[in-house]
Amino acid sequence: MIRADIRSLSAYHVPDSENMIKLDAMENPYPLPDELRTKLADHLASVDINRYPDADMQSLRQKIAARDGLSADQALLGNGSDEIIQMLIMAVDAGACAVPKPSFAMYELIARWLKRPVASVPLKADFSLDAEAFLRVCSREKAEIVFLSCPNNPTGNMWPRKSIEYIVENFTGLVVIDEAYEPFSDRTHTDLIAPNVIVLRTFSKLGWAGLRLGYVLGDAKIIGHLNKVRLPYNLNSLAQASADFLLDHIDVFEKQAKKICSERQRLIKALDSMANVEVYPSQANFILLRVADAQAAFNGLLERGILVKNMRDSDGLLQNCLRVTIGLPEENKRFLHVLKEILP
Ligand SMILES: Cc1ncc(COP(=O)(O)O)c(C=O)c1O
């Protein structure tokens, strides 16, 4: 009854983080300010949850697209950008899905659920992307869609713009530039939007992870096609109303993102000064670091109430790497203190 390949999978595991300093999931650590919280509650009180949500979300799409100077018909909203990744893979022609490796795990996972072949192209040891080699694999494996996480999760680096341009200029399938970490990076790629180039974003990292709201910006024609595989009412009424309200206060979240970026630089500097830690550059709200024994470090942090992500990668590029989300200043301080204490 259930496909053999599905039976052999494990469900997505989310570790228990109760009472922990949670530095594993790239969330914004700043809670919603009290004043906004009260106003949001008032706003939500008027939502008619006995009715289905607004199915078309024209005004919310307009509000979101306008932030990038685009129009409502150039934006499609998803229940998190994960849902949009699923729509994209469902909608493209049969053919491989090409992804750099390591990159965001959901590209490969969703492709496998949908029985799409995956062509993963290893990054170099310094996590740089060989655009020519990438395109060679795309052509050999007859790729129809590529995902480029800019900046890349889990490595944190941003590939040079000329590499992205080179892929955009030479790949004839669909290029998805995933800007999940755009609020913390120094550039965007919306100017590259074309009939086969789209930009994927999410509000999760900016501070609304609990709302589940992602979006894709692109050519109106492709957005129209993607809209045909969107489940009706994919965003619930409370999420829509919250987003509508919070977008009017987006400066609050943008200021928090700036604070996160300066904390990131402080943390990188501190980690860089530790002899037993190799730290990689980051344009995201997390840092990748390598230690002698990541499992031991992970366990040591966990025992002292700090949850980070232990990266395990079959090709070894992420061997002994930990991915640490930037937390509140006091959480980062505690993390550094504990790390110093437990590293040999
Ligand atoms: C590169 C990248 N894309 C997309 C997502 C999914 O974000 P969400 O589904 O919360 O919008 C993530 C989450 O970690 C990510 O790292």
The ligand as a MOL file (V3000), in Angstrom:
LIG
                    3D

  0  0  0     0  0            999 V3000
M  V30 BEGIN CTAB
M  V30 COUNTS 16 16 0 0 0
M  V30 BEGIN ATOM
M  V30 1 C 17.6240 27.7560 2.2350 0
M  V30 2 C 16.3020 27.5470 2.8560 0
M  V30 3 N 15.2090 27.6030 2.0990 0
M  V30 4 C 13.9850 27.4210 2.6110 0
M  V30 5 C 13.8070 27.1370 3.9460 0
M  V30 6 C 12.4150 26.8620 4.4530 0
M  V30 7 O 11.8990 27.8880 5.1560 0
M  V30 8 P 10.3510 27.9680 5.5410 0
M  V30 9 O 9.6840 26.7040 5.0480 0
M  V30 10 O 10.3280 28.1010 7.0080 0
M  V30 11 O 9.8310 29.1630 4.8250 0
M  V30 12 C 14.9200 27.0710 4.7850 0
M  V30 13 C 14.7530 26.7440 6.2190 0
M  V30 14 O 15.6460 26.4930 6.9490 0
M  V30 15 C 16.1900 27.2550 4.2220 0
M  V30 16 O 17.3010 27.1710 4.9670 0
M  V30 END ATOM
M  V30 BEGIN BOND
M  V30 1 1 1 2
M  V30 2 1 2 3
M  V30 3 2 2 15
M  V30 4 2 3 4
M  V30 5 1 4 5
M  V30 6 1 5 6
M  V30 7 2 5 12
M  V30 8 1 6 7
M  V30 9 1 7 8
M  V30 10 2 8 9
M  V30 11 1 8 10
M  V30 12 1 8 11
M  V30 13 1 12 13
M  V30 14 1 12 15
M  V30 15 2 13 14
M  V30 16 1 15 16
M  V30 END BOND
M  V30 END CTAB
M  END
